[in-house]
Amino acid sequence: MTQLNIVILAAGKGSRMHSDKPKVLHALAGRPLVQHVLDCAVALQPQQVCVVYGHGGEAVPQAMHRYPAKFVIQEPQLGTGHAVQQAMPHLPDEGRTLVLYGDVPLIQQNTLHQMQQAGESLVLLTVNLENPAGYGRIVRNTRGDVTGIVEEKDALAEQREIGEVNTGIMLVPTKALRAWLADLRNNNAQGEYYLTDIVGMAVQQGVAVHTVQPAHEWEMHGINSKQQLAVLERTWQQVEASRLLAHGVTLADPARIDVRGRLNCGRDVEIDIGCIFEGEVMLGNNVHVGAYSIIRNASIADGTIIAPYSLVESSEVGANCLIGPYARLRPGTKLHDEVHIGNFVEIKNSEIAANSKANHLSYIGDSTVGSRVNIGAGTITCNYDGANKYRTVIGDDVFIGSDTQLVAPVTVGKGSTIGAGSTITRDTPEGELTLSRNKQTTINGWKRPTKKI
């Protein structure tokens, strides 16, 4: 395939956003507008990506620094043609250049592939709109050939009736683009250098102009205001909901789900209303997510139930666990199979082995918890001394009574019991009862009560 360069125009001020933030850094589906475009651009494996920025100073290159792109400032902003001119010194003459827009975030890779396959000369992405107001119109002759693009402010009355509009996205032989940009003039209503004027130059030189239309109209919707951003956000969430439904996910209400990243689901997943998924989220088979839960950069294994109003962040949850309601799993949490984390329990940077439970009002931080451990209500690990963090280790088969404080670093021995209301500051022996209501005491030979049959 012909060598590809990509120029992303991201210099607009976005005055209708009424924000100090550059327009292209406002978020849609959890990512800045320009990041959507960069992700799509990088997926095409171009030789060079060039982002033209302007308003907002260095905010755009700083925010997108991890991308393999060249950032070029446009100062002053004199139109789209002038913006592309700023990128040209960084582009080789070989191959073609694809022009994208940092405020048109939902352009799809398949559409751009179609443009690459449409022809080796100038290719335009156009779309037919019932209401074309505000867009440049595609002008064709009686044979249907493209003869030019006229901006609405410069269009005649009959030209404004044309429904086929220019999206601004185009694929151009780079060498020809360089020559046409040098001939641009700003004799128009705005006094700007329009990139679209190169279409007329191509026609005059007998260069074929091909057109491609996107599979979805929303791919070419640009953002100029918070209202437009909100509408496109809902449009994209409907697309995501439809994708999930098509793959067998049960959504209590497809209009009340937000996917702000990538959500991958197994079979027979059920998601209640108001849930938010951010970053990379994996839900296994038969996972149920309760209403208004937030799951961020996490994996949830088969059969686990996330009860309503729970927050799971940067965590790994095993199979057949019960989480919540109102539980919080903070970064670094790893739960093995069949763990129960109940209401108002917070887990942070801790690993909890299989069949253990903390069902009420507890904080477990920087801890390693064994299997079959019962952590009573109100238990906390005191992991921070004001300067340093320390770890708590709880062995298998430990029972910790309610309202216990485990002052790290401390190890609770395997099979031991901690009496309710204790403050444990020293390691406890295996298989014994330890309590410290007045002072820490170990009762040798004590036996834990068993259930009456």
C-alpha positions in Angstrom: 0.0 0.0 0.0 1.1 3.5 -0.7 3.1 5.3 2.0 0.8 7.2 4.3 1.2 10.4 6.3 -1.5 11.8 8.6 -2.0 15.4 9.6 -4.4 16.1 12.5 -5.7 19.7 12.7 -6.2 20.6 16.4 -5.5 24.3 16.6 -9.0 25.7 17.0 -9.8 27.9 19.9 -13.3 26.5 20.5 -14.7 29.8 21.8 -18.3 28.3 21.9 -17.0 25.7 24.5 -16.7 28.6 27.0 -13.6 27.0 28.5 -10.0 27.7 29.1 -9.2 24.1 28.0 -8.3 23.6 24.3 -11.4 22.3 22.6 -9.7 19.0 21.5 -8.9 18.1 25.1 -12.5 18.0 26.2 -13.5 14.4 26.8 -15.9 12.1 24.9 -16.4 8.6 26.3 -13.6 9.2 28.8 -10.9 10.2 26.3 -9.9 13.7 24.9 -11.4 14.3 21.4 -8.0 14.4 19.8 -7.0 11.1 21.5 -9.8 9.3 19.7 -8.4 10.7 16.4 -4.8 9.8 17.3 -5.8 6.2 18.3 -7.5 5.8 14.9 -4.6 7.4 13.1 -1.9 5.2 14.8 -3.9 2.1 13.9 -3.4 2.9 10.2 0.4 2.5 10.8 1.4 5.7 9.0 5.0 6.7 8.4 4.4 10.1 10.0 1.7 11.6 12.2 1.7 15.4 12.5 -0.6 17.2 15.0 -1.1 21.0 14.3 -2.0 22.8 17.5 -2.4 26.4 18.5 -4.8 27.7 21.2 -4.0 26.4 24.7 -0.2 26.7 24.4 1.6 23.4 25.1 -1.4 21.7 26.6 -2.1 19.5 23.6 1.4 18.1 23.1 1.8 17.7 26.8 -1.5 15.7 27.1 -0.7 13.5 24.1 3.1 13.1 24.6 3.0 9.3 24.6 1.9 9.2 21.0 4.5 8.9 18.2 3.6 12.1 16.6 5.2 15.4 15.6 3.5 18.4 17.2 3.6 21.6 15.2 2.2 25.0 16.3 0.0 27.2 14.1 0.4 30.8 15.1 -1.6 32.8 14.0 -4.6 30.6 12.9 -5.3 31.6 9.3 -7.5 28.7 8.2 -7.3 25.0 7.5 -5.1 25.5 4.4 -2.6 27.5 6.5 -2.7 24.8 9.2 -1.8 22.0 6.8 1.1 24.2 5.5 2.6 24.2 9.0 2.9 20.4 8.8 4.3 20.1 5.3 8.0 20.6 6.2 7.8 17.4 8.3 6.2 15.3 5.5 8.1 13.5 2.7 6.9 13.9 -0.8 6.4 10.2 -1.3 2.9 8.7 -0.8 -0.2 10.4 0.3 -1.3 12.6 3.2 -4.6 12.0 5.1 -6.0 15.1 6.8 -8.1 14.5 9.9 -9.6 16.8 12.5 -9.0 16.8 16.3 -12.6 17.8 17.0 -14.1 15.1 14.8 -13.5 12.2 17.2 -15.5 9.3 16.0 -14.1 8.7 12.5 -13.7 5.0 12.1 -10.7 3.0 10.8 -12.8 1.1 8.3 -13.9 4.4 6.7 -10.3 5.6 6.3 -9.4 2.2 4.8 -12.1 2.7 2.2 -10.6 6.1 1.4 -7.2 4.5 0.9 -8.7 2.0 -1.6 -10.8 4.5 -3.5 -8.1 5.8 -5.8 -4.5 7.1 -5.9 -5.5 10.7 -6.6 -7.6 13.1 -4.4 -10.2 11.4 -2.2 -12.8 13.3 -0.3 -15.0 12.0 2.6 -18.5 13.3 2.0 -21.9 12.7 3.5 -25.5 13.4 2.4 -27.4 15.4 5.1 -31.1 16.3 5.3 -30.1 19.6 6.9 -26.7 20.6 5.4 -26.6 24.0 7.1 -23.2 25.1 8.2 -21.2 22.7 5.9 -19.4 23.2 2.7 -21.3 21.8 -0.3 -19.9 19.4 -2.8 -20.5 20.8 -6.3 -20.8 18.3 -9.2 -21.3 18.8 -12.9 -24.0 17.1 -15.0 -21.9 13.9 -15.3 -21.6 13.7 -11.5 -18.0 14.6 -11.3 -16.8 16.8 -8.4 -16.0 20.3 -9.6 -15.3 22.0 -6.3 -16.4 22.7 -2.7 -18.1 25.9 -1.7 -18.3 27.1 1.9 -21.8 28.0 3.1 -20.9 31.6 3.7 -19.7 31.9 0.1 -22.4 29.7 -1.5 -25.1 30.9 -3.9 -28.7 30.2 -3.0 -29.0 27.2 -5.3 -25.7 25.8 -4.0 -27.1 25.9 -0.4 -29.8 23.5 -1.5 -27.1 20.8 -2.2 -27.4 18.0 0.4 -23.9 16.4 -0.1 -21.4 18.1 2.2 -17.7 18.1 2.8 -16.5 16.5 6.0 -13.1 18.1 5.7 -11.4 14.8 5.8 -9.4 14.1 2.6 -6.6 12.0 1.2 -4.2 13.8 -1.1 -1.0 12.8 -3.0 1.6 14.6 -0.8 3.6 16.1 -3.6 0.5 17.6 -5.2 -0.7 18.8 -1.9 2.5 20.8 -1.3 2.1 22.5 -4.7 -1.6 23.3 -4.3 -1.1 24.7 -0.8 1.5 27.1 -2.2 -1.1 28.5 -4.6 -3.9 29.1 -2.0 -5.4 32.6 -1.7 -7.5 34.1 1.1 -9.9 36.1 -1.1 -13.1 34.9 0.7 -15.5 36.1 3.3 -13.3 35.0 6.3 -10.0 36.1 4.8 -8.7 32.6 5.5 -6.8 30.0 3.5 -9.3 27.2 2.8 -7.9 23.7 2.4 -11.0 22.9 0.3 -9.8 25.3 -2.4 -7.3 22.6 -3.5 -10.2 20.6 -4.9 -10.9 23.3 -7.5 -7.2 23.3 -8.4 -7.2 19.5 -8.8 -10.2 19.7 -11.2 -8.5 22.5 -13.2 -5.5 20.3 -13.7 -7.6 17.3 -14.7 -6.9 15.3 -11.5 -9.6 12.9 -10.7 -11.6 13.6 -7.5 -13.0 10.5 -5.8 -15.5 10.5 -2.9 -16.3 8.0 -0.1 -19.1 8.2 2.4 -18.9 6.9 6.0 -21.0 3.9 7.1 -22.4 6.1 9.9 -23.3 9.8 9.8 -22.0 10.3 13.4 -18.4 9.6 12.2 -18.2 13.1 10.7 -19.9 15.0 13.5 -17.6 17.7 14.8 -17.6 19.4 18.2 -17.9 23.2 18.5 -20.0 23.5 21.7 -20.8 21.7 24.9 -24.3 21.0 23.5 -22.7 19.2 20.5 -20.4 17.3 22.8 -23.3 16.1 24.9 -25.3 15.0 21.9 -22.3 13.1 20.4 -21.6 11.5 23.8 -25.1 10.1 23.9 -24.8 9.0 20.3 -21.7 7.1 21.0 -23.1 5.5 24.2 -26.0 4.2 22.1 -23.6 2.7 19.7 -21.7 1.0 22.5 -25.0 -0.2 24.1 -26.1 -1.7 20.7 -22.7 -3.5 20.4 -23.1 -5.0 23.8 -26.7 -6.1 23.2 -25.6 -7.7 19.9 -23.1 -9.7 21.8 -25.6 -11.1 24.2 -25.2 -8.7 27.2 -28.4 -7.9 29.1 -28.8 -4.2 29.7 -31.6 -3.1 32.1 -31.8 0.1 30.1 -29.6 0.7 27.0 -30.0 4.4 27.5 -28.5 4.4 31.0 -25.0 3.0 30.6 -21.7 4.7 30.0 -18.7 3.0 28.5 -15.6 5.3 28.8 -13.0 2.9 27.4 -13.2 -0.7 26.3 -15.7 -3.1 27.9 -15.4 -6.8 27.1 -18.0 -9.2 28.3 -18.4 -13.0 28.4 -21.7 -14.8 28.1 -24.9 -14.1 30.1 -23.6 -10.8 31.6 -26.2 -8.6 33.2 -25.8 -4.9 33.7 -28.3 -2.8 35.7 -29.0 0.9 35.1 -26.6 3.8 35.6 -23.3 1.8 35.5 -20.1 3.4 34.3 -17.2 1.4 32.8 -13.8 3.2 32.4 -10.6 2.2 30.9 -10.1 -1.5 30.2 -12.8 -3.7 31.8 -13.3 -7.4 31.5 -16.4 -9.1 32.7 -16.4 -12.9 32.7 -19.4 -15.2 32.1 -22.5 -14.8 34.3 -21.2 -11.6 35.9 -24.0 -9.3 37.3 -23.3 -5.6 37.8 -25.7 -3.8 40.1 -27.2 -0.4 39.6 -24.9 2.7 39.6 -21.7 0.8 40.1 -18.4 2.1 38.6 -15.8 -0.3 37.3 -12.5 1.1 36.2 -9.5 -0.8 34.7 -10.6 -4.1 36.3 -11.3 -7.7 35.6 -14.2 -9.6 37.1 -14.2 -13.4 36.8 -17.1 -15.7 36.1 -20.1 -15.7 38.3 -19.2 -12.7 40.4 -22.0 -10.4 41.6 -21.3 -6.7 42.0 -24.1 -5.3 44.1 -25.4 -1.7 43.6 -23.3 1.4 44.2 -20.0 -0.3 44.3 -16.6 1.1 43.0 -14.0 -1.3 41.6 -10.8 0.3 40.4 -7.6 -1.2 39.1 -8.5 -4.5 40.7 -8.7 -8.2 39.9 -11.7 -10.0 41.2 -12.0 -13.8 41.2 -14.9 -16.1 40.4 -18.1 -16.3 42.3 -17.3 -13.4 44.6 -19.9 -11.1 46.2 -19.1 -7.4 46.2 -21.1 -4.7 47.8 -23.5 -3.0 48.0 -21.5 0.2 48.6 -18.1 -1.5 48.5 -14.9 0.1 47.3 -12.0 -1.9 45.8 -9.1 0.4 45.3 -6.0 -0.1 43.1 -3.9 -3.1 43.8 -6.7 -5.2 45.1 -6.7 -8.9 44.2 -9.6 -11.1 45.4 -9.4 -14.9 44.9 -12.5 -17.0 44.3 -15.6 -16.9 46.5 -14.6 -13.8 48.5 -17.3 -11.7 50.1 -16.7 -7.9 50.4 -19.8 -6.3 51.9 -21.4 -2.9 52.5 -19.1 0.0 53.2 -15.9 -2.2 53.1 -12.8 -0.7 51.5 -10.0 -2.8 50.2 -6.7 -1.2 49.0 -3.5 -2.8 47.7 -4.4 -6.1 49.3 -4.7 -9.8 48.3 -7.5 -11.8 49.8 -7.4 -15.6 49.4 -10.4 -17.8 48.6 -13.5 -18.1 50.8 -12.7 -15.2 53.0 -15.1 -12.4 53.9 -15.3 -8.9 55.3 -19.0 -8.2 55.2 -19.4 -4.8 57.0 -17.8 -1.5 57.6 -14.1 -2.4 57.4 -10.9 -1.1 55.9 -8.3 -3.5 54.7 -5.2 -1.8 53.3 -1.7 -3.1 52.4 -2.6 -6.5 53.6 -2.2 -10.2 52.7 -5.2 -12.2 53.9 -5.4 -16.0 53.8 -8.2 -18.4 53.0 -11.4 -18.8 55.1 -10.8 -15.7 57.1 -13.7 -13.9 58.8 -13.1 -10.1 59.3 -15.7 -8.7 61.7 -17.5 -5.4 61.3 -15.5 -2.2 62.0 -12.1 -3.9 61.6 -9.3 -1.7 60.2 -5.7 -2.3 59.3 -3.7 0.7 60.6 -1.2 0.7 57.7 0.1 4.3 57.9 2.1 6.0 60.6 2.0 9.4 59.1 5.1 8.9 57.0 5.4 5.3 55.9 3.1 2.4 54.9 3.3 -1.0 56.5 1.8 -4.4 55.7 -0.5 -6.7 57.7 -0.5 -10.4 57.2 -3.5 -12.5 58.2 -3.1 -16.3 58.1 -5.6 -18.9 57.0 -8.7 -19.6 59.1 -8.4 -16.5 61.2 -11.4 -15.0 62.9 -11.2 -11.3 63.7 -13.8 -9.9 66.1 -15.6 -6.7 65.4 -14.1 -3.3 66.0 -10.5 -4.5 65.9 -7.5 -2.4 64.9 -4.5 -4.2 63.4 -1.5 -1.9 63.7 1.0 -2.8 61.0 3.5 -4.2 60.6 1.8 -7.2 62.2 1.1 -10.8 61.5 -2.0 -12.6 62.7 -1.1 -16.3 63.1 -2.9 -19.0 61.2 -6.1 -20.3 62.9 -6.0 -17.6 65.6 -8.9 -15.6 66.9 -8.9 -11.9 67.8 -11.4 -10.8 70.4 -13.7 -8.0 69.5 -12.6 -4.5 70.4 -8.9 -5.3 70.4 -6.0 -3.2 69.3 -3.3 -5.6 68.0 0.2 -4.2 67.9 2.3 -7.4 68.1 2.2 -10.7 66.1 -0.3 -13.2 67.4 0.4 -16.9 67.8 -1.3 -19.5 65.7 -4.5 -21.1 66.9 -4.9 -19.0 70.0 -7.3 -16.3 71.2 -5.7 -12.9 71.5 -7.4 -9.7 72.8 -6.4 -6.4 74.2 -9.3 -4.5 75.7 -7.1 -3.3 78.5 -3.8 -4.8 77.6 -2.9 -7.4 75.0 -3.4 -10.9 76.4 -3.1 -14.4 75.0 -5.2 -17.1 76.5 -3.4 -20.4 76.0 -5.5 -23.4 75.2 -8.7 -21.5 74.4 -10.9 -23.2 71.9 -13.1 -21.4 69.4 -16.8 -22.1 69.8 -18.4 -24.5 67.3 -21.9 -24.4 65.9 -24.5 -26.4 67.8 -26.0 -29.2 65.7 
